[in-house]
Amino acid sequence: MTLQWTVVATFLYIEIGLLLILCLPFISAQRWQKIFKFRIWARVVPYWNRGFLTMIVVLIVLFLDAVREVRKYSGTDANKDAKLHANMFDHLYMKLFRSQRNLYISGFSLFLWFILRRVVTVITQLTTAQGVSDALQTQAENTNEAASKYMEDNERLKSQSTLTKSKNEVEAVKKQSDGLAREYDRLLQEHEKIQNLAEVNNDKKDH
């Protein structure tokens, strides 16, 4: 395996390892977001899109080169020449095997590169959505607490208003009762005066 295909194979293994780590169920999206917020990622982000596109171009070029090699060593002309020479037959199929291997390596590397980009994007979006959801939940809880407090204050005000109204009614009844008592005393005094006058008139008639 030449140096360039060794590098591509190593890159493929790294992609597989990263995807396996990103798909671990016990690492939450929030934890990944904290990892993505490290200072080192802040330095890498400006070059991320450029590096991503560069790797796509490189992998596409290698993939097309591997396709060309496969077509070259699997063509009818090559098979005819190989049948004429036994040694060429083995050499041809060795070349075909290597070109097919390179095709699979470059193809899977290109495919997993897109998958890796998409997984990171989904994790970031999921973390953002969860952050918004937590903020909305906190806001809803605060709203419910404020509504409950408002209802309690309203009930307290109603109780205070009812108590004040009851006190006013009691005072009004008390004043009315005092007025009736004074009126009763006045009428009682007038009744006694009238009764005394009647007794005096009766005494005068008897004399």
N, CA, C and O of each residue as an XYZ file, in Angstrom:
828
protein
N       0.853     -1.197      0.000
C       0.000      0.000      0.000
C       0.886      1.243      0.000
O       1.769      1.391      0.844
N       0.639      2.121     -0.947
C       1.436      3.333     -1.042
C       1.123      4.278      0.111
O       0.174      4.066      0.866
N       1.941      5.329      0.233
C       1.803      6.262      1.346
C       0.448      6.957      1.337
O      -0.174      7.105      2.389
N      -0.020      7.386      0.163
C      -1.286      8.123      0.126
C      -2.456      7.247      0.561
O      -3.359      7.719      1.252
N      -2.446      5.970      0.160
C      -3.548      5.085      0.547
C      -3.420      4.641      1.999
O      -4.422      4.321      2.639
N      -2.204      4.618      2.521
C      -2.031      4.361      3.954
C      -2.627      5.502      4.780
O      -3.263      5.282      5.811
N      -2.402      6.731      4.295
C      -2.973      7.903      4.977
C      -4.499      7.869      4.905
O      -5.175      8.162      5.891
N      -5.047      7.508      3.727
C      -6.502      7.454      3.581
C      -7.091      6.360      4.469
O      -8.141      6.560      5.080
N      -6.426      5.206      4.545
C      -6.911      4.122      5.408
C      -6.870      4.544      6.876
O      -7.798      4.259      7.633
N      -5.800      5.220      7.273
C      -5.705      5.727      8.652
C      -6.814      6.734      8.932
O      -7.420      6.717     10.004
N      -7.077      7.607      7.971
C      -8.159      8.587      8.100
C      -9.512      7.891      8.253
O     -10.360      8.335      9.027
N      -9.709      6.788      7.507
C     -10.948      6.007      7.607
C     -11.103      5.408      8.998
O     -12.192      5.448      9.571
N     -10.016      4.850      9.551
C     -10.080      4.270     10.897
C     -10.376      5.356     11.943
O     -11.122      5.124     12.895
N      -9.786      6.534     11.753
C     -10.053      7.640     12.682
C     -11.525      8.052     12.612
O     -12.146      8.318     13.641
N     -12.079      8.105     11.403
C     -13.502      8.441     11.244
C     -14.389      7.432     11.955
O     -15.332      7.806     12.652
N     -14.083      6.149     11.775
C     -14.877      5.107     12.432
C     -14.800      5.247     13.946
O     -15.812      5.129     14.637
N     -13.593      5.499     14.462
C     -13.440      5.669     15.910
C     -14.210      6.864     16.439
O     -14.870      6.770     17.474
N     -14.133      7.994     15.736
C     -14.856      9.195     16.168
C     -16.369      8.977     16.154
O     -17.075      9.401     17.069
N     -16.857      8.308     15.104
C     -18.301      8.042     15.031
C     -18.756      7.117     16.154
O     -19.833      7.306     16.720
N     -17.940      6.119     16.476
C     -18.290      5.228     17.586
C     -18.329      5.988     18.906
O     -19.204      5.755     19.740
N     -17.369      6.904     19.093
C     -17.350      7.700     20.322
C     -18.550      8.641     20.382
O     -19.167      8.796     21.436
N     -18.881      9.272     19.251
C     -20.018     10.200     19.216
C     -21.348      9.492     19.439
O     -22.307     10.100     19.914
N     -21.406      8.205     19.097
C     -22.655      7.445     19.239
C     -22.772      6.724     20.576
O     -23.739      5.995     20.797
N     -21.806      6.914     21.471
C     -21.899      6.276     22.786
C     -23.126      6.798     23.527
O     -23.301      8.011     23.637
N     -23.989      5.899     24.043
C     -25.264      6.356     24.637
C     -25.122      7.060     25.977
O     -25.995      7.844     26.350
N     -24.031      6.796     26.718
C     -23.902      7.380     28.052
C     -23.273      8.773     28.037
O     -23.129      9.395     29.089
N     -22.899      9.268     26.856
C     -22.398     10.642     26.752
C     -23.530     11.503     26.169
O     -23.895     11.353     25.003
N     -24.070     12.390     26.981
C     -25.211     13.200     26.563
C     -24.789     14.311     25.614
O     -23.607     14.627     25.479
N     -25.788     14.893     24.960
C     -25.518     15.988     24.029
C     -24.974     17.211     24.759
O     -24.147     17.943     24.217
N     -25.439     17.436     25.998
C     -24.939     18.581     26.760
C     -23.455     18.442     27.052
O     -22.712     19.423     27.029
N     -23.025     17.202     27.329
C     -21.604     16.986     27.603
C     -20.768     17.214     26.347
O     -19.677     17.782     26.410
N     -21.293     16.764     25.202
C     -20.582     17.017     23.950
C     -20.496     18.508     23.669
O     -19.484     19.001     23.172
N     -21.578     19.227     23.995
C     -21.571     20.673     23.765
C     -20.518     21.351     24.636
O     -19.860     22.296     24.200
N     -20.360     20.865     25.873
C     -19.323     21.417     26.744
C     -17.938     21.138     26.161
O     -17.045     21.984     26.217
N     -17.773     19.927     25.596
C     -16.490     19.589     24.980
C     -16.234     20.478     23.765
O     -15.114     20.938     23.546
N     -17.289     20.717     22.974
C     -17.137     21.556     21.779
C     -16.839     23.013     22.126
O     -16.373     23.773     21.277
N     -17.108     23.405     23.377
C     -16.874     24.796     23.780
C     -15.469     25.027     24.315
O     -15.149     26.130     24.759
N     -14.624     23.996     24.279
C     -13.234     24.180     24.710
C     -12.534     25.192     23.802
O     -12.925     25.397     22.653
N     -11.503     25.811     24.342
C     -10.802     26.859     23.603
C     -10.182     26.334     22.312
O     -10.108     27.045     21.310
N      -9.737     25.073     22.352
C      -9.086     24.517     21.166
C     -10.035     24.474     19.976
O      -9.619     24.671     18.834
N     -11.340     24.210     20.253
C     -12.319     24.170     19.156
C     -12.581     25.574     18.627
O     -12.854     25.747     17.440
N     -12.501     26.578     19.498
C     -12.688     27.964     19.038
C     -11.608     28.363     18.033
O     -11.845     29.176     17.140
N     -10.423     27.779     18.193
C      -9.350     28.060     17.239
C      -9.508     27.254     15.953
O      -9.075     27.683     14.883
N     -10.134     26.082     16.069
C     -10.278     25.207     14.899
C     -11.454     25.619     14.020
O     -11.408     25.459     12.800
N     -12.516     26.152     14.644
C     -13.754     26.464     13.911
C     -13.536     27.332     12.676
O     -14.131     27.029     11.642
N     -12.717     28.401     12.712
C     -12.543     29.216     11.501
C     -11.998     28.440     10.309
O     -12.231     28.816      9.160
N     -11.262     27.343     10.583
C     -10.678     26.554      9.497
C     -11.481     25.280      9.205
O     -11.117     24.507      8.319
N     -12.570     25.063      9.949
C     -13.315     23.816      9.834
C     -13.944     23.655      8.452
O     -13.757     22.626      7.802
N     -14.686     24.662      8.001
C     -15.355     24.558      6.700
C     -14.353     24.414      5.554
O     -14.572     23.647      4.616
N     -13.248     25.164      5.644
C     -12.230     25.070      4.604
C     -11.590     23.676      4.597
O     -11.376     23.091      3.535
N     -11.292     23.157      5.773
C     -10.710     21.811      5.862
C     -11.685     20.745      5.407
O     -11.307     19.767      4.764
N     -12.966     20.953      5.757
C     -13.990     19.983      5.346
C     -14.080     19.900      3.821
O     -14.100     18.807      3.256
N     -14.134     21.049      3.164
C     -14.221     21.075      1.698
C     -12.942     20.539      1.059
O     -12.990     19.866      0.029
N     -11.807     20.839      1.671
C     -10.539     20.339      1.135
C     -10.488     18.816      1.181
O     -10.067     18.174      0.219
N     -10.918     18.244      2.297
C     -10.931     16.784      2.418
C     -11.898     16.163      1.430
O     -11.622     15.091      0.891
N     -13.032     16.815      1.180
C     -13.980     16.303      0.199
C     -13.339     16.246     -1.184
O     -13.463     15.250     -1.896
N     -12.655     17.324     -1.554
C     -12.009     17.368     -2.868
C     -10.943     16.282     -2.978
O     -10.867     15.582     -3.988
N     -10.119     16.142     -1.940
C      -9.058     15.135     -1.965
C      -9.635     13.733     -2.075
O      -9.165     12.920     -2.871
N     -10.660     13.451     -1.269
C     -11.258     12.115     -1.283
C     -11.962     11.830     -2.605
O     -11.920     10.702     -3.096
N     -12.603     12.833     -3.184
C     -13.256     12.635     -4.481
C     -12.220     12.335     -5.562
O     -12.435     11.467     -6.408
N     -11.091     13.058     -5.534
C     -10.029     12.816     -6.515
C      -9.480     11.397     -6.365
O      -9.284     10.698     -7.359
N      -9.232     10.972     -5.124
C      -8.730      9.622     -4.890
C      -9.752      8.563     -5.278
O      -9.398      7.509     -5.806
N     -11.017      8.851     -5.012
C     -12.082      7.906     -5.379
C     -12.157      7.746     -6.898
O     -12.250      6.629     -7.407
N     -12.115      8.872     -7.619
C     -12.164      8.801     -9.081
C     -10.928      8.103     -9.644
O     -11.013      7.383    -10.639
N      -9.780      8.322     -9.000
C      -8.564      7.630     -9.437
C      -8.698      6.123     -9.213
O      -8.272      5.327    -10.049
N      -9.288      5.740     -8.090
C      -9.496      4.313     -7.819
C     -10.483      3.707     -8.817
O     -10.306      2.573     -9.262
N     -11.536      4.476     -9.170
C     -12.484      3.995    -10.181
C     -11.777      3.788    -11.517
O     -12.011      2.800    -12.214
N     -10.929      4.717    -11.850
C     -10.176      4.600    -13.117
C      -9.288      3.366    -13.113
O      -9.195      2.660    -14.117
N      -8.629      3.102    -11.973
C      -7.755      1.943    -11.877
C      -8.542      0.637    -11.976
O      -8.096     -0.321    -12.606
N      -9.720      0.611    -11.346
C     -10.552     -0.593    -11.417
C     -10.984     -0.865    -12.853
O     -10.904     -1.994    -13.336
N     -11.435      0.172    -13.516
C     -11.847      0.005    -14.912
C     -10.666     -0.393    -15.797
O     -10.814     -1.148    -16.758
N      -9.498      0.130    -15.451
C      -8.307     -0.182    -16.259
C      -7.938     -1.660    -16.163
O      -7.651     -2.301    -17.174
N      -7.945     -2.198    -14.938
C      -7.492     -3.573    -14.754
C      -8.607     -4.603    -14.908
O      -8.343     -5.805    -14.897
N      -9.836     -4.150    -15.049
C     -10.938     -5.089    -15.289
C     -11.440     -5.027    -16.720
O     -12.450     -5.650    -17.045
N     -10.752     -4.286    -17.581
C     -11.160     -4.173    -18.979
C     -10.862     -5.439    -19.753
O     -10.057     -6.266    -19.323
N     -11.509     -5.590    -20.889
C     -11.346     -6.798    -21.724
C      -9.956     -6.877    -22.323
O      -9.413     -7.973    -22.458
N      -9.364     -5.746    -22.685
C      -8.025     -5.742    -23.275
C      -6.993     -6.255    -22.292
O      -6.106     -7.027    -22.657
N      -7.105     -5.831    -21.059
C      -6.157     -6.302    -20.048
C      -6.303     -7.792    -19.804
O      -5.310     -8.488    -19.592
N      -7.544     -8.291    -19.832
C      -7.767     -9.723    -19.622
C      -7.198    -10.545    -20.770
O      -6.664    -11.632    -20.548
N      -7.305    -10.042    -21.980
C      -6.755    -10.754    -23.142
C      -5.234    -10.868    -23.054
O      -4.659    -11.923    -23.320
N      -4.597     -9.759    -22.674
C      -3.144     -9.784    -22.546
C      -2.705    -10.698    -21.410
O      -1.680    -11.373    -21.503
N      -3.503    -10.711    -20.325
C      -3.134    -11.547    -19.187
C      -3.252    -13.027    -19.515
O      -2.475    -13.836    -19.008
N      -4.211    -13.389    -20.354
C      -4.388    -14.800    -20.714
C      -3.215    -15.310    -21.554
O      -2.917    -16.504    -21.559
N      -2.567    -14.407    -22.249
C      -1.425    -14.813    -23.079
C      -0.191    -15.083    -22.237
O       0.665    -15.870    -22.642
N      -0.078    -14.459    -21.093
C       1.083    -14.625    -20.210
C       0.573    -14.968    -18.807
O      -0.191    -14.206    -18.215
N       0.995    -16.099    -18.292
C       0.527    -16.567    -16.977
C       0.961    -15.625    -15.868
O       0.192    -15.341    -14.949
N       2.191    -15.143    -15.955
C       2.677    -14.227    -14.915
C       1.900    -12.909    -14.913
O       1.643    -12.338    -13.854
N       1.542    -12.447    -16.058
C       0.760    -11.213    -16.147
C      -0.633    -11.386    -15.556
O      -1.214    -10.429    -15.044
N      -1.176    -12.610    -15.624
C      -2.515    -12.870    -15.089
C      -2.542    -12.621    -13.579
O      -3.426    -11.928    -13.075
N      -1.566    -13.192    -12.859
C      -1.497    -12.976    -11.410
C      -1.231    -11.509    -11.078
O      -1.834    -10.953    -10.160
N      -0.328    -10.892    -11.827
C      -0.009     -9.482    -11.598
C      -1.224     -8.594    -11.852
O      -1.459     -7.624    -11.132
N      -2.004     -8.943    -12.899
C      -3.194     -8.153    -13.222
C      -4.218     -8.212    -12.105
O      -4.779     -7.188    -11.717
N      -4.465     -9.415    -11.582
C      -5.471     -9.546    -10.527
C      -4.984     -8.955     -9.211
O      -5.797     -8.519     -8.396
N      -3.680     -8.932     -8.990
C      -3.160     -8.246     -7.818
C      -3.413     -6.742     -7.924
O      -3.809     -6.102     -6.950
N      -3.182     -6.185     -9.117
C      -3.463     -4.776     -9.348
C      -4.956     -4.478     -9.225
O      -5.354     -3.454     -8.669
N      -5.780     -5.396     -9.758
C      -7.241     -5.196     -9.669
C      -7.697     -5.227     -8.219
O      -8.533     -4.422     -7.809
N      -7.145     -6.163     -7.439
C      -7.509     -6.249     -6.022
C      -7.133     -4.959     -5.282
O      -7.921     -4.435     -4.494
N      -5.927     -4.459     -5.543
C      -5.485     -3.237     -4.878
C      -6.333     -2.031     -5.284
O      -6.667     -1.192     -4.447
N      -6.670     -1.950     -6.543
C      -7.490     -0.825     -7.003
C      -8.896     -0.894     -6.405
O      -9.472      0.137     -6.057
N      -9.448     -2.099     -6.285
C     -10.768     -2.246     -5.650
C     -10.693     -1.898     -4.165
O     -11.589     -1.248     -3.627
N      -9.614     -2.337     -3.508
C      -9.426     -1.992     -2.096
C      -9.339     -0.474     -1.926
O      -9.956      0.089     -1.021
N      -8.583      0.177     -2.786
C      -8.458      1.631     -2.720
C      -9.801      2.314     -2.995
O     -10.119      3.345     -2.403
N     -10.579      1.721     -3.902
C     -11.905      2.262     -4.190
C     -12.795      2.214     -2.963
O     -13.481      3.191     -2.660
N     -12.798      1.093     -2.249
C     -13.618      0.953     -1.051
C     -13.129      1.896      0.061
O     -13.927      2.516      0.763
N     -11.803      1.988      0.203
C     -11.259      2.847      1.257
C     -11.627      4.312      1.010
O     -12.096      5.005      1.913
N     -11.409      4.770     -0.217
C     -11.719      6.173     -0.527
C     -13.220      6.432     -0.495
O     -13.657      7.484     -0.028
N     -14.019      5.476     -0.991
C     -15.476      5.645     -0.992
C     -16.050      5.713      0.406
O     -16.865      6.587      0.703
N     -15.627      4.783      1.286
C     -16.125      4.792      2.657
C     -15.598      6.004      3.431
O     -16.303      6.552      4.278
N     -14.370      6.419      3.147
C     -13.840      7.620      3.813
C     -14.665      8.848      3.448
O     -14.987      9.670      4.306
N     -15.002      8.963      2.172
C     -15.814     10.101      1.720
C     -17.207     10.048      2.334
O     -17.731     11.067      2.783
N     -17.805      8.859      2.354
C     -19.147      8.696      2.920
C     -19.151      9.012      4.416
O     -20.017      9.753      4.882
N     -18.200      8.463      5.175
C     -18.155      8.692      6.620
C     -17.793     10.132      6.959
O     -18.154     10.622      8.028
N     -17.081     10.819      6.060
C     -16.763     12.225      6.281
C     -18.040     13.066      6.303
O     -18.192     13.957      7.139
N     -18.968     12.771      5.362
C     -20.267     13.448      5.376
C     -21.069     13.064      6.621
O     -21.700     13.916      7.246
N     -21.040     11.776      6.979
C     -21.785     11.317      8.158
C     -21.253     11.985      9.417
O     -22.028     12.409     10.274
N     -19.928     12.080      9.530
C     -19.331     12.707     10.710
C     -19.746     14.163     10.832
O     -20.074     14.632     11.922
N     -19.733     14.874      9.719
C     -20.163     16.276      9.724
C     -21.620     16.385     10.158
O     -21.981     17.259     10.946
N     -22.447     15.493      9.637
C     -23.878     15.537      9.964
C     -24.130     15.200     11.431
O     -24.977     15.827     12.067
N     -23.413     14.228     11.975
C     -23.589     13.844     13.383
C     -23.223     14.999     14.306
O     -23.942     15.277     15.265
N     -22.114     15.671     14.025
C     -21.706     16.815     14.849
C     -22.753     17.934     14.767
O     -23.077     18.568     15.772
N     -23.277     18.166     13.556
C     -24.298     19.200     13.383
C     -25.564     18.850     14.164
O     -26.153     19.715     14.812
N     -25.984     17.584     14.104
C     -27.199     17.148     14.820
C     -27.013     17.272     16.325
O     -27.926     17.707     17.028
N     -25.827     16.891     16.832
C     -25.569     17.011     18.268
C     -25.636     18.475     18.705
O     -26.202     18.792     19.752
N     -25.058     19.359     17.901
C     -25.099     20.795     18.228
C     -26.528     21.320     18.214
O     -26.933     22.058     19.112
N     -27.293     20.937     17.190
C     -28.687     21.377     17.108
C     -29.514     20.819     18.261
O     -30.365     21.515     18.816
N     -29.259     19.555     18.621
C     -29.982     18.947     19.735
C     -29.679     19.658     21.039
O     -30.578     19.898     21.844
N     -28.430     19.993     21.248
C     -28.053     20.712     22.465
C     -28.709     22.088     22.518
O     -29.187     22.518     23.568
N     -28.727     22.779     21.369
C     -29.374     24.095     21.318
C     -30.873     23.982     21.601
O     -31.445     24.791     22.331
N     -31.498     22.952     21.002
C     -32.936     22.756     21.231
C     -33.220     22.435     22.689
O     -34.199     22.926     23.253
N     -32.373     21.616     23.306
C     -32.568     21.296     24.714
C     -32.362     22.522     25.597
O     -33.055     22.699     26.599
N     -31.396     23.373     25.215
C     -31.195     24.608     25.968
C     -32.412     25.513     25.895
O     -32.831     26.091     26.898
N     -32.983     25.633     24.683
C     -34.197     26.440     24.518
C     -35.350     25.835     25.301
O     -36.130     26.548     25.931
N     -35.452     24.478     25.254
C     -36.528     23.803     25.983
C     -36.392     24.024     27.486
O     -37.383     24.279     28.169
N     -35.164     23.927     28.003
C     -34.946     24.170     29.441
C     -35.294     25.617     29.812
O     -35.883     25.877     30.861
N     -34.919     26.555     28.929
C     -35.243     27.962     29.201
C     -36.753     28.180     29.212
O     -37.279     28.884     30.074
N     -37.454     27.564     28.237
C     -38.915     27.691     28.201
C     -39.562     27.037     29.411
O     -40.538     27.550     29.959
N     -39.006     25.888     29.829
C     -39.552     25.217     31.005
C     -39.363     26.067     32.258
O     -40.264     26.189     33.087
N     -38.167     26.654     32.378
C     -37.908     27.539     33.525
C     -38.839     28.749     33.502
O     -39.363     29.166     34.535
N     -39.038     29.310     32.298
C     -39.937     30.455     32.167
C     -41.368     30.062     32.531
O     -42.081     30.818     33.191
N     -41.786     28.850     32.086
C     -43.132     28.387     32.414
C     -43.295     28.173     33.914
O     -44.333     28.512     34.482
N     -42.258     27.604     34.565
C     -42.325     27.412     36.013
C     -42.397     28.753     36.740
O     -43.152     28.912     37.699
N     -41.597     29.717     36.269
C     -41.648     31.050     36.889
C     -43.018     31.702     36.690
O     -43.538     32.372     37.582
N     -43.592     31.491     35.495
C     -44.925     32.043     35.228
C     -45.971     31.403     36.125
O     -46.859     32.082     36.643
N     -45.861     30.077     36.307
C     -46.810     29.380     37.188
C     -46.663     29.855     38.629
O     -47.653     30.052     39.334
N     -45.408     30.038     39.059
C     -45.209     30.543     40.422
C     -45.777     31.948     40.586
O     -46.393     32.261     41.605
N     -45.564     32.803     39.565
C     -46.106     34.163     39.640
C     -47.628     34.146     39.645
O     -48.263     34.918     40.363
N     -48.225     33.237     38.819
C     -49.683     33.132     38.786
C     -50.224     32.636     40.123
O     -51.240     33.128     40.614
N     -49.529     31.647     40.711
C     -49.972     31.134     42.014
C     -49.879     32.215     43.086
O     -50.773     32.363     43.919
N     -48.765     32.977     43.048
C     -48.608     34.062     44.016
C     -49.678     35.126     43.815
O     -50.217     35.669     44.779
N     -49.981     35.420     42.543
C     -51.015     36.415     42.266
C     -52.371     35.951     42.792
O     -53.128     36.733     43.365
N     -52.670     34.645     42.585
C     -53.949     34.107     43.067
C     -54.004     34.143     44.585
O     -55.042     34.457     45.167
N     -52.872     33.817     45.235
C     -52.850     33.883     46.699
C     -53.057     35.315     47.185
O     -53.819     35.564     48.120
N     -52.365     36.252     46.533
C     -52.547     37.666     46.910
C     -53.977     38.117     46.673
O     -54.540     38.869     47.469
N     -54.567     37.653     45.571
C     -55.949     38.013     45.262
C     -56.904     37.461     46.313
O     -57.819     38.148     46.768
N     -56.665     36.180     46.696
C     -57.514     35.586     47.742
C     -57.330     36.322     49.071
O     -58.288     36.520     49.818
N     -56.085     36.725     49.356
C     -55.823     37.452     50.593
C     -56.534     38.802     50.583
O     -57.113     39.220     51.585
N     -56.481     39.483     49.423
C     -57.174     40.763     49.309
C     -58.679     40.592     49.444
O     -59.358     41.400     50.079
N     -59.196     39.509     48.826
C     -60.636     39.248     48.962
C     -61.004     39.000     50.420
O     -62.024     39.490     50.905
N     -60.152     38.224     51.124
C     -60.428     37.948     52.537
C     -60.389     39.234     53.357
O     -61.235     39.474     54.219
N     -59.365     40.067     53.056
C     -59.280     41.342     53.773
C     -60.480     42.233     53.466
O     -61.004     42.890     54.365
N     -60.923     42.263     52.209
C     -62.094     43.062     51.844
C     -63.342     42.554     52.529
O     -64.169     43.331     53.007
N     -63.469     41.213     52.569
C     -64.636     40.615     53.235
C     -64.617     40.925     54.722
O     -65.649     41.232     55.317
N     -63.407     40.841     55.327
C     -63.295     41.139     56.751
C     -63.616     42.605     57.028
O     -64.297     42.918     58.005
N     -63.134     43.494     56.182
C     -63.431     44.928     56.348
C     -64.919     45.202     56.196
O     -65.507     45.984     56.943
N     -65.519     44.531     55.195
C     -66.960     44.710     54.991
C     -67.742     44.207     56.187
O     -68.711     44.832     56.619
N     -67.306     43.051     56.729
C     -68.001     42.506     57.902
C     -67.857     43.451     59.094
O     -68.812     43.680     59.836
N     -66.640     44.001     59.268
C     -66.448     44.941     60.369
C     -67.343     46.168     60.205
O     -67.937     46.647     61.171
N     -67.432     46.667     58.982
C     -68.291     47.836     58.734
C     -69.748     47.504     59.020
O     -70.472     48.315     59.598
N     -70.177     46.312     58.616
C     -71.563     45.920     58.881
C     -71.828     45.791     60.372
O     -72.878     46.200     60.867
N     -70.847     45.209     61.092
C     -71.007     45.066     62.544
C     -71.089     46.439     63.205
O     -71.916     46.670     64.087
N     -70.213     47.348     62.762
C     -70.254     48.701     63.324
C     -71.574     49.393     63.007
O     -72.124     50.110     63.842
N     -72.085     49.171     61.782
C     -73.370     49.782     61.418
C     -74.496     49.222     62.282
O     -75.358     49.962     62.757
N     -74.473     47.892     62.480
C     -75.504     47.265     63.325
C     -75.381     47.756     64.762
O     -76.389     47.995     65.428
N     -74.146     47.907     65.241
C     -73.925     48.386     66.602
C     -74.453     49.802     66.765
O     -75.123     50.122     67.747
N     -74.133     50.662     65.768
C     -74.645     52.031     65.829
C     -76.168     52.050     65.806
O     -76.807     52.813     66.530
N     -76.740     51.187     64.950
C     -78.207     51.125     64.875
C     -78.794     50.645     66.198
O     -79.824     51.138     66.657
N     -78.105     49.658     66.806
C     -78.576     49.143     68.093
C     -78.490     50.212     69.186
O     -79.388     50.352     70.015
N     -77.383     50.961     69.162
C     -77.255     52.043     70.143
C     -78.343     53.095     69.934
O     -78.914     53.608     70.896
N     -78.619     53.405     68.688
C     -79.669     54.382     68.399
C     -81.031     53.892     68.872
O     -81.817     54.656     69.432
N     -81.306     52.587     68.637
C     -82.580     52.031     69.088
C     -82.664     52.036     70.623
O     -83.720     52.288     71.203
N     -81.524     51.750     71.259
C     -81.530     51.748     72.735
C     -81.816     53.149     73.270
O     -82.586     53.307     74.217
N     -81.193     54.176     72.661
C     -81.436     55.549     73.100
C     -82.896     55.946     72.849
O     -83.526     56.605     73.677
N     -83.411     55.535     71.703
C     -84.806     55.844     71.395
C     -85.747     55.153     72.365
O     -86.762     55.712     72.779
N     -85.383     53.906     72.725
C     -86.205     53.171     73.688
C     -86.203     53.875     75.051
O     -87.247     54.011     75.688
N     -85.019     54.321     75.491
C     -84.915     55.030     76.765
C     -85.725     56.323     76.733
O     -86.393     56.661     77.710
N     -85.668     57.052     75.608
C     -86.431     58.293     75.497
C     -87.932     58.026     75.560
O     -88.672     58.726     76.251
N     -88.368     56.995     74.821
C     -89.798     56.655     74.855
C     -90.218     56.189     76.240
O     -91.328     56.472     76.690
N     -89.333     55.478     76.906
C     -89.651     54.998     78.252
C     -89.802     56.183     79.215
O     -90.696     56.194     80.060
N     -88.923     57.171     79.078
C     -89.010     58.356     79.917
C     -90.298     59.134     79.641
O     -90.948     59.598     80.579
N     -90.670     59.281     78.387
C     -91.913     59.986     78.043
C     -93.121     59.219     78.575
O     -94.100     59.801     79.042
N     -93.013     57.852     78.485
C     -94.127     57.054     79.011
C     -94.283     57.257     80.513
O     -95.403     57.329     81.019
N     -93.173     57.349     81.222
C     -93.240     57.566     82.657
C     -93.832     58.949     82.965
O     -94.636     59.102     83.884
N     -93.409     59.970     82.162
C     -93.963     61.319     82.375
C     -95.467     61.322     82.153
O     -96.221     61.897     82.938
N     -95.900     60.669     81.065
C     -97.336     60.650     80.772
C     -98.071     59.910     81.878
O     -99.159     60.317     82.286
N     -97.487     58.837     82.356
C     -98.141     58.054     83.409
C     -98.241     58.876     84.709
O     -99.242     58.791     85.421
N     -97.215     59.660     85.010
C     -97.230     60.501     86.209
C     -98.297     61.600     86.092
O     -99.004     61.910     87.051
N     -98.391     62.179     84.886
C     -99.409     63.200     84.677
C    -100.803     62.622     84.823
O    -101.699     63.269     85.365
N    -100.985     61.406     84.338
C    -102.294     60.760     84.448
C    -102.645     60.507     85.901
O    -103.797     60.662     86.304
N    -101.659     60.120     86.684
C    -101.931     59.852     88.096
C    -102.255     61.170     88.826
O    -103.131     61.222     89.690
N    -101.519     62.234     88.447
C    -101.834     63.547     89.064
C    -103.245     64.005     88.714
O    -103.935     64.524     89.592
N    -103.697     63.843     87.505
C    -105.043     64.239     87.121
C    -106.081     63.415     87.831
O    -107.131     63.932     88.211
N    -105.809     62.138     88.018
C    -106.750     61.285     88.744
C    -106.889     61.719     90.205
O    -107.984     61.689     90.767
N    -105.795     62.113     90.802
C    -105.827     62.582     92.204
C    -106.623     63.865     92.323
O    -107.353     64.040     93.300
N    -106.508     64.773     91.358
C    -107.268     66.009     91.419
C    -108.756     65.761     91.274
O    -109.552     66.441     91.922
N    -109.152     64.819     90.453
C    -110.578     64.520     90.271
C    -111.160     63.923     91.538
O    -112.327     64.163     91.848
N    -110.388     63.163     92.267
C    -110.872     62.534     93.487
C    -111.109     63.613     94.556
O    -112.023     63.462     95.366
N    -110.364     64.631     94.584
C    -110.551     65.724     95.571
C    -111.679     66.633     95.095
O    -112.007     67.612     95.765
